[in-house]
Amino acid sequence: MKLLRWHTRVATIIAMDNFAALSRMLENLIRFGVIAAVQMKPPRVKVKTGALTTAWLPWLALRAGSDKQWDPPTVDEQVILLSPSGQLANAIVVTGVFSDHIPANGERTGLHRRTYADGTVIEYDSVAHHLNATLADGGTTQLISSGGINIVGPITHQGDYTQTGNQTVTGKVTVSEDVVAAGISLVNHVHSGVMPGSGKTGVPE
């Protein structure tokens, strides 16, 4: 009789242990957390989820084949842990979940906006049909296109302009101040071989 009770108790303990393990594995299948640390080589993150902090885990990139996208997550970013078989050691980190700590950077449809840590904003507003790129103070832009660049539409430019190479213009050029060619002012240059007075020179030859 005592032996039967002992076996029953052992079976109950084993069943309870199995249930606890199964419950823990189910809980670990999908968990929310925040990035606790970021490592660049190899690309891995640690995630704090509840009272736990994971080992180094890979994060999900939009592309990781012949085409690749590098956009590492940042500390305190809210993420989701997907753990095959409920093992956190095998989890993959899905980034990009807004939180109260890091709220969304938009509040309506029709707006695709990327905000960078330095304040730079690149966005397209499909309601206003407007593409905007505003770089942080001191930001620079470089565009290399060895095959050429084709722009259709009016251009408004503010600031100095430096060009290396020839320029061909089809149409009228209007200048508000002056044009200087080889050190000679178009507005202030003088002609020799004419008498002062009301006479005019001939057309340029």
Secondary structure in CASP SS format (residue, H / E / C, confidence):
PFRMAT SS
TARGET T0000
AUTHOR 0000-0000-0000
METHOD secondary structure of the structure
MODEL  1
M C 1.00
K H 1.00
L H 1.00
L H 1.00
R H 1.00
W H 1.00
H H 1.00
T H 1.00
R H 1.00
V H 1.00
A H 1.00
T H 1.00
I H 1.00
I H 1.00
A H 1.00
M H 1.00
D H 1.00
N H 1.00
F H 1.00
A H 1.00
A H 1.00
L H 1.00
S H 1.00
R H 1.00
M H 1.00
L H 1.00
E H 1.00
N H 1.00
L H 1.00
I E 1.00
R E 1.00
F E 1.00
G E 1.00
V E 1.00
I E 1.00
A E 1.00
A E 1.00
V E 1.00
Q E 1.00
M C 1.00
K C 1.00
P C 1.00
P C 1.00
R E 1.00
V E 1.00
K E 1.00
V E 1.00
K E 1.00
T E 1.00
G C 1.00
A C 1.00
L E 1.00
T E 1.00
T C 1.00
A C 1.00
W C 1.00
L E 1.00
P C 1.00
W E 1.00
L C 1.00
A C 1.00
L C 1.00
R C 1.00
A E 1.00
G C 1.00
S C 1.00
D C 1.00
K E 1.00
Q C 1.00
W C 1.00
D C 1.00
P C 1.00
P C 1.00
T C 1.00
V C 1.00
D C 1.00
E C 1.00
Q E 1.00
V E 1.00
I E 1.00
L E 1.00
L E 1.00
S C 1.00
P H 1.00
S H 1.00
G H 1.00
Q C 1.00
L H 1.00
A H 1.00
N H 1.00
A C 1.00
I E 1.00
V E 1.00
V E 1.00
T E 1.00
G E 1.00
V E 1.00
F C 1.00
S C 1.00
D C 1.00
H C 1.00
I C 1.00
P C 1.00
A C 1.00
N C 1.00
G C 1.00
E C 1.00
R C 1.00
T C 1.00
G C 1.00
L E 1.00
H E 1.00
R E 1.00
R E 1.00
T E 1.00
Y C 1.00
A C 1.00
D C 1.00
G C 1.00
T C 1.00
V E 1.00
I E 1.00
E E 1.00
Y E 1.00
D E 1.00
S C 1.00
V C 1.00
A C 1.00
H C 1.00
H E 1.00
L E 1.00
N E 1.00
A E 1.00
T E 1.00
L C 1.00
A C 1.00
D C 1.00
G C 1.00
G C 1.00
T C 1.00
T C 1.00
Q C 1.00
L C 1.00
I C 1.00
S C 1.00
S C 1.00
G C 1.00
G C 1.00
I C 1.00
N C 1.00
I C 1.00
V C 1.00
G C 1.00
P C 1.00
I C 1.00
T C 1.00
H C 1.00
Q C 1.00
G C 1.00
D C 1.00
Y C 1.00
T C 1.00
Q C 1.00
T C 1.00
G C 1.00
N C 1.00
Q C 1.00
T C 1.00
V C 1.00
T C 1.00
G C 1.00
K C 1.00
V C 1.00
T C 1.00
V C 1.00
S C 1.00
E C 1.00
D C 1.00
V C 1.00
V E 1.00
A E 1.00
A C 1.00
G C 1.00
I E 1.00
S E 1.00
L C 1.00
V C 1.00
N C 1.00
H C 1.00
V C 1.00
H C 1.00
S C 1.00
G C 1.00
V C 1.00
M C 1.00
P C 1.00
G C 1.00
S C 1.00
G C 1.00
K C 1.00
T C 1.00
G C 1.00
V C 1.00
P C 1.00
E C 1.00
END
